[in-house]
């Protein structure tokens, strides 16, 4: 396994490297302490890239966009000191598969990395708790008294049960846990192709554009339902 760690603090790099070494023996690490070093060290051979937002040469999240453009198949996780839900959402909308605040424990980071390596998406809980209860990410607010829009803007799992099949609700609940399609299919005893068909219906019901938005929306709904 080959993992890139990009951060401008050597102590952070060494701590992350030490923890990720628990994934499996013999991991090869590529280290970068600036955007220039990040762009020079990134290749399509990487199995994972953990990238800080605030490092020398960074212009907002432009370096994340550049890595995604150059190496679209490489899973990217943002490891950052920022805890602003808006920044988290912006990163996830760029196609990163996880956002790990540096305030989180090493064990949480390791679990999040394992989830992403398994094909899932890691969304920090603080991003979900920042959403108003019952509000789904990506759903447009009601306009001109449109009853359908009004219902969509405050969807709950109970509401979705009226528009989704029982199987699709089960898929949605597993999706809210960040599980990849293969594990969803295995859990429910259905094929990965069938999972994708169900997800297409779920995306329409949640009014989201991609899996990342669907994960955020599904987790938000689950949090609201349990509150």
Phi and psi in degrees as a GROMACS rama.xvg file:
@    title "Ramachandran Plot"
@    xaxis  label "Phi"
@    yaxis  label "Psi"
@TYPE xy
-125.769  120.495  UNK-2
-125.74  133.979  UNK-3
-99.2944  134.106  UNK-4
-121.769  119.883  UNK-5
-119.825  114.164  UNK-6
-159.042  148.71  UNK-7
-89.717  6.51287  UNK-8
-116.093  118.735  UNK-9
-60.0411  -39.084  UNK-10
-62.8519  -39.2606  UNK-11
-64.2544  -45.3917  UNK-12
-58.0061  -47.818  UNK-13
-66.0535  -37.3667  UNK-14
-67.0172  -43.3516  UNK-15
-65.4024  -43.4048  UNK-16
-59.1282  -45.0401  UNK-17
-62.5998  -41.8602  UNK-18
-69.8598  -42.6372  UNK-19
-68.4779  -18.6721  UNK-20
-63.738  -17.0243  UNK-21
-74.9676  -12.8311  UNK-22
-62.1654  -46.5964  UNK-23
-170.206  158.861  UNK-24
-68.8768  150.807  UNK-25
75.0857  24.5883  UNK-26
-68.2093  136.048  UNK-27
-96.0146  124.934  UNK-28
-106.903  137.266  UNK-29
-110.069  124.98  UNK-30
-111.929  141.304  UNK-31
-142.3  137.879  UNK-32
-117.949  8.51521  UNK-33
-153.335  167.392  UNK-34
-64.2763  -38.6549  UNK-35
-60.238  -44.2605  UNK-36
-67.2097  -35.4219  UNK-37
-61.2716  -50.4966  UNK-38
-66.8395  -32.4655  UNK-39
-73.7623  -33.1479  UNK-40
-90.2549  -17.529  UNK-41
-75.4473  135.661  UNK-42
-141.052  168.458  UNK-43
-70.7986  -10.9244  UNK-44
-80.2981  -8.73962  UNK-45
-66.434  141.588  UNK-46
-91.4658  -18.8966  UNK-47
-167.572  147.123  UNK-48
-131.354  123.643  UNK-49
-105.862  120.234  UNK-50
-128.922  130.845  UNK-51
-77.8078  151.624  UNK-52
-83.1328  -40.1428  UNK-53
-102.799  95.121  UNK-54
-146.524  160.381  UNK-55
-52.0681  128.921  UNK-56
92.3471  -4.25737  UNK-57
-78.701  139.398  UNK-58
-124.971  88.2375  UNK-59
64.0181  -125.328  UNK-60
-111.403  22.3114  UNK-61
-61.7889  -34.1529  UNK-62
-69.7777  -29.0771  UNK-63
-67.0715  -45.3227  UNK-64
-58.1132  -40.719  UNK-65
-68.1093  -42.0944  UNK-66
-63.342  -41.9695  UNK-67
-63.5989  -36.4382  UNK-68
-70.9263  -43.6403  UNK-69
-74.3452  -35.6728  UNK-70
-134.494  68.7119  UNK-71
-63.05  -21.7804  UNK-72
-86.3229  -10.2144  UNK-73
-83.1426  122.48  UNK-74
-65.5853  132.071  UNK-75
-118.037  132.923  UNK-76
-120.223  133.675  UNK-77
-88.5858  128.068  UNK-78
-115.95  109.612  UNK-79
-141.512  154.442  UNK-80
-79.1771  -14.0783  UNK-81
-70.9591  141.262  UNK-82
-127.557  23.5398  UNK-83
-83.0718  118.463  UNK-84
-55.6319  -31.87  UNK-85
-65.3572  -39.6728  UNK-86
-67.6677  -40.2794  UNK-87
-59.9663  -46.9134  UNK-88
-62.6709  -40.9808  UNK-89
-60.1963  -41.5601  UNK-90
-66.336  -44.4671  UNK-91
-65.2106  -35.3773  UNK-92
-68.9054  -18.5016  UNK-93
-80.7755  -5.9071  UNK-94
103.336  4.89143  UNK-95
-70.5342  154.838  UNK-96
-103.131  7.25709  UNK-97
-175.475  154.203  UNK-98
-135.034  114.306  UNK-99
-114.61  110.684  UNK-100
-65.1741  141.29  UNK-101
-66.5389  -17.146  UNK-102
-71.8222  -15.6669  UNK-103
-72.2884  159.332  UNK-104
-74.3354  157.667  UNK-105
-57.3296  -34.2395  UNK-106
-66.7976  -39.5773  UNK-107
-64.2736  -42.658  UNK-108
-59.2425  -44.4943  UNK-109
-64.0339  -41.6993  UNK-110
-64.2347  -40.153  UNK-111
-64.5569  -40.7529  UNK-112
-64.8193  -42.201  UNK-113
-61.5152  -41.057  UNK-114
-60.4949  -46.6684  UNK-115
-66.0001  -41.2725  UNK-116
-64.2484  -25.1496  UNK-117
-83.988  -2.04316  UNK-118
102.332  6.74274  UNK-119
-92.9512  -174.605  UNK-120
-126.46  129.939  UNK-121
-101.108  118.917  UNK-122
-113.888  120.865  UNK-123
-64.2717  138.816  UNK-124
-55.4875  -34.0119  UNK-125
-64.6784  -23.1329  UNK-126
-71.7762  -35.4166  UNK-127
-74.3685  -41.2059  UNK-128
-68.9476  -15.6646  UNK-129
-79.2176  -12.8175  UNK-130
-83.4193  140.264  UNK-131
-58.7818  138.366  UNK-132
-52.9188  130.74  UNK-133
83.9635  -7.20923  UNK-134
-88.5  131.04  UNK-135
-95.4571  129.541  UNK-136
-61.3765  136.392  UNK-137
89.5802  -5.97146  UNK-138
-93.2265  127.647  UNK-139
-70.2692  144.28  UNK-140
-68.7431  162.907  UNK-141
-65.0925  144.036  UNK-142
-133.284  137.313  UNK-143
56.4229  31.9648  UNK-144
69.3404  16.8379  UNK-145
-62.5882  113.084  UNK-146
-62.1128  -37.1191  UNK-147
-66.3981  -41.5034  UNK-148
-66.6487  -39.6017  UNK-149
-61.7764  -40.325  UNK-150
-67.0648  -38.0971  UNK-151
-67.8395  -31.585  UNK-152
-73.7166  -14.2757  UNK-153
-132.578  43.0374  UNK-154
-65.8111  148.404  UNK-155
-128.549  170.8  UNK-156
-61.039  -33.9936  UNK-157
-64.0046  -41.6859  UNK-158
-63.3367  -43.0829  UNK-159
-65.7489  -27.1089  UNK-160
-64.3754  -19.9922  UNK-161
-84.1611  -15.7744  UNK-162
-116.282  -11.152  UNK-163
-113.506  154.74  UNK-164
-74.4019  165.557  UNK-165
-58.7629  -40.0878  UNK-166
-64.5526  -39.8473  UNK-167
-66.6686  -34.7628  UNK-168
-64.3553  -40.2149  UNK-169
-62.4347  -42.1519  UNK-170
-62.1664  -42.4762  UNK-171
-60.7378  -42.2051  UNK-172
-65.9028  -38.3971  UNK-173
-70.8032  -35.3114  UNK-174
-61.7942  -37.4036  UNK-175
-64.3104  -19.254  UNK-176
-89.1527  1.75043  UNK-177
79.7111  13.7414  UNK-178
-71.3073  139.436  UNK-179
-73.0852  164.907  UNK-180
-55.6465  -39.7829  UNK-181
-62.0986  -43.465  UNK-182
-72.2214  -33.2709  UNK-183
-61.7368  -46.7845  UNK-184
-61.3342  -42.534  UNK-185
-64.4779  -40.4874  UNK-186
-65.3922  -34.4095  UNK-187
-101.182  -3.46481  UNK-188
70.8021  32.9946  UNK-189
-126.623  165.547  UNK-190
-76.9607  160.828  UNK-191
-64.3278  -33.3903  UNK-192
-63.7581  -39.8803  UNK-193
-66.0644  -38.0538  UNK-194
-58.532  -43.953  UNK-195
-62.2572  -37.6617  UNK-196
-64.0604  -44.5118  UNK-197
-63.8337  -39.6865  UNK-198
-63.3727  -36.4649  UNK-199
-60.4334  -40.8883  UNK-200
-68.0985  -38.5639  UNK-201
-65.5934  -41.7749  UNK-202
-58.5025  -41.4026  UNK-203
-66.1282  -41.5422  UNK-204
-67.0581  -35.7499  UNK-205
-85.2119  -11.515  UNK-206
58.6955  48.9065  UNK-207
-118.967  162.85  UNK-208
-99.853  -22.4367  UNK-209
-153.199  177.156  UNK-210
-64.1988  -39.4306  UNK-211
-60.5887  -47.4843  UNK-212
-62.9078  -36.809  UNK-213
-65.8534  -39.9625  UNK-214
-62.2727  -46.6624  UNK-215
-60.6582  -45.9499  UNK-216
-64.4468  -44.6398  UNK-217
-64.1998  -41.7045  UNK-218
-67.0351  -38.3536  UNK-219
-63.0842  -41.3546  UNK-220
-64.2201  -42.18  UNK-221
-64.289  -42.8019  UNK-222
-60.4566  -43.4763  UNK-223
-66.3998  -37.818  UNK-224
-66.5253  -34.1035  UNK-225
-85.4191  -14.3457  UNK-226
